[in-house]
Amino acid sequence: MKKVIIIGGGISGLSAGIYAQKAGFQSIIYEKHHISGGECTEWDR
């Protein structure tokens, strides 16, 4: 099985990981923060 490394656990990185696994790859996502989601984790008004 081929591996894919994804840098960044924002919405795009998480989506890329899902699509990579659906295509038969093993995906590994690296995120520097303790929670994934990027800009989608917080909403300030």
Backbone as XML, in Angstrom:
<?xml version="1.0"?>
<chain id="A" units="angstrom">
  <residue number="1" name="MET">
    <atom name="N" x="0.844" y="-1.175" z="0.000"/>
    <atom name="CA" x="0.000" y="0.000" z="0.000"/>
    <atom name="C" x="0.892" y="1.241" z="0.000"/>
  </residue>
  <residue number="2" name="LYS">
    <atom name="N" x="0.608" y="2.177" z="-0.898"/>
    <atom name="CA" x="1.367" y="3.417" z="-0.967"/>
    <atom name="C" x="0.902" y="4.364" z="0.124"/>
  </residue>
  <residue number="3" name="LYS">
    <atom name="N" x="1.838" y="5.194" z="0.597"/>
    <atom name="CA" x="1.544" y="6.132" z="1.673"/>
    <atom name="C" x="1.539" y="7.562" z="1.146"/>
  </residue>
  <residue number="4" name="VAL">
    <atom name="N" x="0.676" y="8.385" z="1.737"/>
    <atom name="CA" x="0.604" y="9.805" z="1.433"/>
    <atom name="C" x="0.764" y="10.555" z="2.744"/>
  </residue>
  <residue number="5" name="ILE">
    <atom name="N" x="1.653" y="11.534" z="2.769"/>
    <atom name="CA" x="1.829" y="12.380" z="3.945"/>
    <atom name="C" x="1.216" y="13.734" z="3.636"/>
  </residue>
  <residue number="6" name="ILE">
    <atom name="N" x="0.342" y="14.189" z="4.516"/>
    <atom name="CA" x="-0.341" y="15.463" z="4.340"/>
    <atom name="C" x="0.090" y="16.386" z="5.470"/>
  </residue>
  <residue number="7" name="ILE">
    <atom name="N" x="0.571" y="17.573" z="5.101"/>
    <atom name="CA" x="1.003" y="18.564" z="6.079"/>
    <atom name="C" x="-0.146" y="19.546" z="6.291"/>
  </residue>
  <residue number="8" name="GLY">
    <atom name="N" x="-0.669" y="19.579" z="7.487"/>
    <atom name="CA" x="-1.752" y="20.493" z="7.826"/>
    <atom name="C" x="-3.067" y="19.763" z="7.995"/>
  </residue>
  <residue number="9" name="GLY">
    <atom name="N" x="-3.676" y="19.949" z="9.148"/>
    <atom name="CA" x="-4.931" y="19.274" z="9.455"/>
    <atom name="C" x="-6.134" y="20.186" z="9.387"/>
  </residue>
  <residue number="10" name="GLY">
    <atom name="N" x="-6.091" y="21.161" z="8.486"/>
    <atom name="CA" x="-7.261" y="22.008" z="8.261"/>
    <atom name="C" x="-8.303" y="21.253" z="7.451"/>
  </residue>
  <residue number="11" name="ILE">
    <atom name="N" x="-9.313" y="21.970" z="7.018"/>
    <atom name="CA" x="-10.398" y="21.312" z="6.287"/>
    <atom name="C" x="-9.890" y="20.690" z="4.988"/>
  </residue>
  <residue number="12" name="SER">
    <atom name="N" x="-8.953" y="21.344" z="4.324"/>
    <atom name="CA" x="-8.414" y="20.794" z="3.071"/>
    <atom name="C" x="-7.550" y="19.569" z="3.326"/>
  </residue>
  <residue number="13" name="GLY">
    <atom name="N" x="-6.726" y="19.618" z="4.380"/>
    <atom name="CA" x="-5.887" y="18.470" z="4.703"/>
    <atom name="C" x="-6.701" y="17.258" z="5.114"/>
  </residue>
  <residue number="14" name="LEU">
    <atom name="N" x="-7.753" y="17.486" z="5.897"/>
    <atom name="CA" x="-8.619" y="16.383" z="6.310"/>
    <atom name="C" x="-9.353" y="15.788" z="5.111"/>
  </residue>
  <residue number="15" name="SER">
    <atom name="N" x="-9.816" y="16.654" z="4.209"/>
    <atom name="CA" x="-10.482" y="16.171" z="2.996"/>
    <atom name="C" x="-9.525" y="15.382" z="2.122"/>
  </residue>
  <residue number="16" name="ALA">
    <atom name="N" x="-8.292" y="15.875" z="1.991"/>
    <atom name="CA" x="-7.295" y="15.165" z="1.189"/>
    <atom name="C" x="-7.017" y="13.787" z="1.770"/>
  </residue>
  <residue number="17" name="GLY">
    <atom name="N" x="-6.969" y="13.684" z="3.102"/>
    <atom name="CA" x="-6.755" y="12.393" z="3.744"/>
    <atom name="C" x="-7.883" y="11.414" z="3.484"/>
  </residue>
  <residue number="18" name="ILE">
    <atom name="N" x="-9.105" y="11.912" z="3.509"/>
    <atom name="CA" x="-10.261" y="11.052" z="3.237"/>
    <atom name="C" x="-10.233" y="10.548" z="1.803"/>
  </residue>
  <residue number="19" name="TYR">
    <atom name="N" x="-10.013" y="11.462" z="0.858"/>
    <atom name="CA" x="-9.999" y="11.065" z="-0.555"/>
    <atom name="C" x="-8.819" y="10.154" z="-0.871"/>
  </residue>
  <residue number="20" name="ALA">
    <atom name="N" x="-7.683" y="10.359" z="-0.208"/>
    <atom name="CA" x="-6.538" y="9.474" z="-0.422"/>
    <atom name="C" x="-6.862" y="8.059" z="0.050"/>
  </residue>
  <residue number="21" name="GLN">
    <atom name="N" x="-7.509" y="7.938" z="1.203"/>
    <atom name="CA" x="-7.868" y="6.611" z="1.697"/>
    <atom name="C" x="-8.917" y="5.951" z="0.816"/>
  </residue>
  <residue number="22" name="LYS">
    <atom name="N" x="-9.865" y="6.729" z="0.300"/>
    <atom name="CA" x="-10.865" y="6.162" z="-0.609"/>
    <atom name="C" x="-10.229" y="5.671" z="-1.904"/>
  </residue>
  <residue number="23" name="ALA">
    <atom name="N" x="-9.080" y="6.278" z="-2.276"/>
    <atom name="CA" x="-8.371" y="5.876" z="-3.490"/>
    <atom name="C" x="-7.398" y="4.730" z="-3.237"/>
  </residue>
  <residue number="24" name="GLY">
    <atom name="N" x="-7.310" y="4.249" z="-1.988"/>
    <atom name="CA" x="-6.473" y="3.096" z="-1.692"/>
    <atom name="C" x="-5.108" y="3.413" z="-1.112"/>
  </residue>
  <residue number="25" name="PHE">
    <atom name="N" x="-4.875" y="4.671" z="-0.744"/>
    <atom name="CA" x="-3.612" y="5.058" z="-0.132"/>
    <atom name="C" x="-3.740" y="5.050" z="1.386"/>
  </residue>
  <residue number="26" name="GLN">
    <atom name="N" x="-2.611" y="4.890" z="2.058"/>
    <atom name="CA" x="-2.569" y="5.075" z="3.505"/>
    <atom name="C" x="-2.181" y="6.527" z="3.735"/>
  </residue>
  <residue number="27" name="SER">
    <atom name="N" x="-3.020" y="7.298" z="4.403"/>
    <atom name="CA" x="-2.733" y="8.719" z="4.593"/>
    <atom name="C" x="-2.350" y="8.996" z="6.034"/>
  </residue>
  <residue number="28" name="ILE">
    <atom name="N" x="-1.355" y="9.867" z="6.182"/>
    <atom name="CA" x="-0.895" y="10.329" z="7.487"/>
    <atom name="C" x="-0.975" y="11.846" z="7.458"/>
  </residue>
  <residue number="29" name="ILE">
    <atom name="N" x="-1.687" y="12.427" z="8.422"/>
    <atom name="CA" x="-1.867" y="13.877" z="8.484"/>
    <atom name="C" x="-1.081" y="14.409" z="9.677"/>
  </residue>
  <residue number="30" name="TYR">
    <atom name="N" x="-0.224" y="15.407" z="9.423"/>
    <atom name="CA" x="0.542" y="16.064" z="10.474"/>
    <atom name="C" x="-0.030" y="17.451" z="10.720"/>
  </residue>
  <residue number="31" name="GLU">
    <atom name="N" x="-0.311" y="17.756" z="11.982"/>
    <atom name="CA" x="-0.854" y="19.051" z="12.375"/>
    <atom name="C" x="-0.038" y="19.575" z="13.550"/>
  </residue>
  <residue number="32" name="LYS">
    <atom name="N" x="0.327" y="20.862" z="13.521"/>
    <atom name="CA" x="1.163" y="21.415" z="14.583"/>
    <atom name="C" x="0.372" y="21.783" z="15.838"/>
  </residue>
  <residue number="33" name="HIS">
    <atom name="N" x="-0.927" y="21.968" z="15.712"/>
    <atom name="CA" x="-1.746" y="22.312" z="16.870"/>
    <atom name="C" x="-2.341" y="21.051" z="17.500"/>
  </residue>
  <residue number="34" name="HIS">
    <atom name="N" x="-2.852" y="21.178" z="18.711"/>
    <atom name="CA" x="-3.388" y="20.018" z="19.424"/>
    <atom name="C" x="-4.771" y="19.610" z="18.923"/>
  </residue>
  <residue number="35" name="ILE">
    <atom name="N" x="-5.389" y="20.423" z="18.088"/>
    <atom name="CA" x="-6.710" y="20.103" z="17.548"/>
    <atom name="C" x="-6.689" y="20.337" z="16.035"/>
  </residue>
  <residue number="36" name="SER">
    <atom name="N" x="-7.357" y="19.470" z="15.311"/>
    <atom name="CA" x="-7.391" y="19.624" z="13.852"/>
    <atom name="C" x="-8.601" y="20.459" z="13.447"/>
  </residue>
  <residue number="37" name="GLY">
    <atom name="N" x="-8.603" y="20.923" z="12.216"/>
    <atom name="CA" x="-9.725" y="21.691" z="11.693"/>
    <atom name="C" x="-9.333" y="23.063" z="11.188"/>
  </residue>
  <residue number="38" name="GLY">
    <atom name="N" x="-8.174" y="23.544" z="11.585"/>
    <atom name="CA" x="-7.696" y="24.841" z="11.107"/>
    <atom name="C" x="-8.612" y="25.982" z="11.501"/>
  </residue>
  <residue number="39" name="GLU">
    <atom name="N" x="-8.956" y="26.817" z="10.515"/>
    <atom name="CA" x="-9.803" y="27.985" z="10.765"/>
    <atom name="C" x="-11.245" y="27.610" z="11.091"/>
  </residue>
  <residue number="40" name="CYS">
    <atom name="N" x="-11.618" y="26.369" z="10.900"/>
    <atom name="CA" x="-12.996" y="25.936" z="11.163"/>
    <atom name="C" x="-13.232" y="25.566" z="12.620"/>
  </residue>
  <residue number="41" name="THR">
    <atom name="N" x="-12.237" y="25.701" z="13.473"/>
    <atom name="CA" x="-12.392" y="25.286" z="14.866"/>
    <atom name="C" x="-12.907" y="26.402" z="15.763"/>
  </residue>
  <residue number="42" name="GLU">
    <atom name="N" x="-12.936" y="27.633" z="15.260"/>
    <atom name="CA" x="-13.284" y="28.749" z="16.125"/>
    <atom name="C" x="-14.067" y="29.784" z="15.327"/>
  </residue>
  <residue number="43" name="TRP">
    <atom name="N" x="-15.045" y="30.361" z="15.954"/>
    <atom name="CA" x="-15.860" y="31.366" z="15.290"/>
    <atom name="C" x="-16.030" y="32.549" z="16.240"/>
  </residue>
  <residue number="44" name="ASP">
    <atom name="N" x="-15.405" y="33.658" z="15.899"/>
    <atom name="CA" x="-15.505" y="34.877" z="16.713"/>
    <atom name="C" x="-16.432" y="35.867" z="16.024"/>
  </residue>
  <residue number="45" name="ARG">
    <atom name="N" x="-17.225" y="36.549" z="16.831"/>
    <atom name="CA" x="-18.086" y="37.618" z="16.289"/>
    <atom name="C" x="-17.650" y="38.937" z="16.853"/>
  </residue>
</chain>
